Amino acid sequence: MRKNIVAGNWKMNLDLEQGIHLFNEIQDLLKVELRGEQEVIVCSPSIHLNSLAKALNDTSKLSIGAQNCHQAENGAYTGEVSAQMIASAGAKYVIIGHSERRLYFSESSSLLAQKLDTTLKNGLLPIFCIGETLEQRNGGTYFDVIKEQISEASFHLDGSEYGKLILAYEPVWAIGTGLTASPEQAQEIHLFIRNLIVEKYGQSLAENITILYGGSCNPKNAAELFAQPDIDGGLIGGASLKARDFVDIIKALN
């Protein structure tokens, strides 16, 4: 079923004490202020996962997610974290294919396909990211780029598996730059993505897939972005590190 979701990606920020403090701030604000049916996910560094899971209160509107996982089940991969480890720490979600992983760690579509398989096998729900660079946007190839990223990494899944994915469109040129895709630009790509899923899996599955927008979303522009018919929420970076800003973005998703 298509959900309204706001996910925060803390990236490589906050020590353990700072992370727990921010998490509790977010929980306290949501308990008082959130009135809708929005689902909220916090994707923290791996060292925070178990502590945040334990900090969840009985009335929490939050779920926990990781920012990455290794494609192998286990083995001699020093410094890596497996999907099984993430699940055992209390997380429910994991980000796969963030543009920073693609850029800085050269993650290919074939590797991301393996990560999606491993994530789903271990009962985690992937937040699968796609998006174009400024050069690709200006060169007019962004539709081809989006289609290639989605089809090569995720279209090997069957319909029941695909229905568990959350997709996140993140224009790389708008991440951490202060630039934001206009609501019309974001809607254009979200509709394009949904139509790709229609072609592959049919109208019913496509209508029930949640597609998030990520790219300098903030309290000032969130409502206008979320008002678009094919934008179901946001994957929030820098603004998720401030409890007040993050909750205001969540409240914009009504």
N, C-alpha and C positions, 0 to 999 in steps of 0.2 A: 504494500500500500504506500502511495506517495505521501511523504512526510514533509513538514516544515522543520528544517534543521539549521541551527547555527553551531558551527564547530570552531573552536579556538585552537590555533597552532602556535604553541609557545616557542617553537624552534629551539635553538641552543641558548636558552636564557633561564635565569633564576636558579639559585642553589636550592637545596632541599627545604630549608626553613622558609625561604621566600616563596617557594612554590606552594607549600601548605597554607601559608598565610593568604596568598592570593586566592587560592581555591576556596578557602573558608569565607573570604570576603564575597566571592561570587555566589556561593551558596546562600549566604545570609540575605543578599540583595534579591536573589531569585525567589526565596521563600516569601518575601514581603511583596514584591512588585510584579512577579510574572503571573499573568491571568490567562494567557492563551494556551494552546496545545503544542507549542514549540518544543522540539527536542533539542537539548543542549549537550554538546560533547566538548570535553577538554582533552586535547592531545598534547601531552607533556613529554619532556625528556624521560627516557626509560628509568632513570634512578628515582623518579617521583611516583611511578605507577602504583606500586603497592601501598605507599603511604596515602595517596589520594583515594584509592579504593577504600581504605580503612576509614578515611575521614568522611566518606559519604554518610549523610544522616538519613533517617528513616523517611523524611519528606523531601529528599533531594530530587531535583529535576535534572540532574546531571548524569552523564555517562563518561567513562574514561576511555581514552584512545592513545595509542602509540604513534610515533611519527615515521616509523620504518620497521621492517623486519628482514631477516635474511631469507633467501629462497630455499635453503636446505632445512631439513627437519632438525638436524643436529650435526656435530662433527668438529673437526679441527679448523675452526674459523675464529681465530683469536680476536676478541673485541666485538664480535657480532652478537646479536640477540635474535632468538628464534621466535616463531609465532607461538609455539607451545609455552615458552617462557612468558611471553606477553600475556597470554590468556591466563596463565597460572597466577600472575600478579594482580588480576582483577580487571583487566581492560576488556572492552567489548569491541573496539574499533581499531583500525590501523590505517594510516595514510600510506598509499602506494603511488609512486610515480610523481612526487612533488617536483616542480621544475628545478629546484635546487639540487635534488638527487640526480636528476637527468643531467644537469649542467656540471656540477662539481664532482660527481662520482661516476659520470659516463654511463648511467643506467639506460640500457637499450630496451626496446619494446619486447624482445624475446626474454630478457631477464625479468621485466615487469610481469610478463605472462606467468612465469614461474612463481613469482611472489604472490600474485593473485591466487594461484592454485594452492600454495602452501597456507596462505591466510585463511581461505575458505575451508580447507581440510581441517584446520584447527579451531573452527567455530568462531573465527573473528570476522567482522564485517569490514570490507575494504572501503576506504574513501579514495577513489581512483581519480588522479589529477591529469588533466590535459590542458594544453595551451600553447600559443604561438609567441615567438619573439617579436620585437619591434621590426626587425628586418623582414621577417615573414609577413607581418601585417602590412608594412609599407609596400612590399613586393607583390601583394595580392595573392599570395599562395596559402593564406591561413586556413581556408576551407580544406585544402588538400592535406595540410599538416594535421589538422584536427582529425580528419577521417583516417589518416594513416595511423596516428597514435592510438585511436580507439580500436580500429579493426585489428591491427597487428598484436596488440597486447591483451585485448579482452574478448574478441569475437569468437575465440575458441571455446568459450564457456557455453554450457547449455542454458536453456531459458530459466530453469529453476535456480541455477547458480547466479545467472546475471541479475536476477531479480533481487539479490541480496546486496548488490553494489550501490554505493552512493557515488555519483560522479561529481567532480568539481572542475569547472572551467576557470582557469587562472591565466589570464593574459600575462605572459612573462614580463612584458613591458610595463605592467602596472603594479608589480610586486615590489613594495618597499621604495617606490620612486615618487609616491605622491600623486602619480597619474592614475586615473580610473577610467575604465571603459564607460562610455555613456550608457544610460539605460537601454538605448536603442541598439548600440553595438553589442552589449551583453545579451540582450534578448535574441538578436539575430543568431548568435552562436549557440545559445541554449536551444533554440528551436531547431537549428541545423543538427545538433547532437541528438535531440529527441527523434527527429526524422530518420537519422541513421539507424537508430534502434528500431523504429517502425519497420524499416526495410529488412532488418536482420531477424527480428524477433516478433514483430507484429504490433498492432496498435495498443492492445490491452497492456502488454508488458511496458511499452514505452510510456504510456500514460501514468504508470505507477512507479516509474523511476524518479528518484529525487536527484535534481541537478543543482548544485550550489555554485555561487559566484565567489571567486577569490581574487583580490587585487586592489589593495588600498581602500577597502570598504571601511567606512567609519560612521559614527552616529549621525553625521550631517547628510550623507548620501545613501544610507542604508534603505530608508523607506522607499525612495524613488526606484532603487534597484529591485527591491523585493516586490514592488507592485507589478513588475512585468510578469506576464502569464506563465512563462516557462522557467522562471527563477524561483527556486524553492527554499532559498536561504543562502547562507554564506560560509565560506571557509576564511576565517579571520586571523591575520597575522599579528602585526604590532598592536592593534587596538585590543587584542585579547589579553594583553599584559597589564591592562588597567581595568579593574573590576567595574568601575562606573561606565566607562566607554563600552565595554563588552556587553554589559547588561542592557544598556540603551540600544545597542544594535539588535540584541535579541528581542527587545520589546517592539522594535520596528517591524518585526515579522508577524503580522497579524492577519 
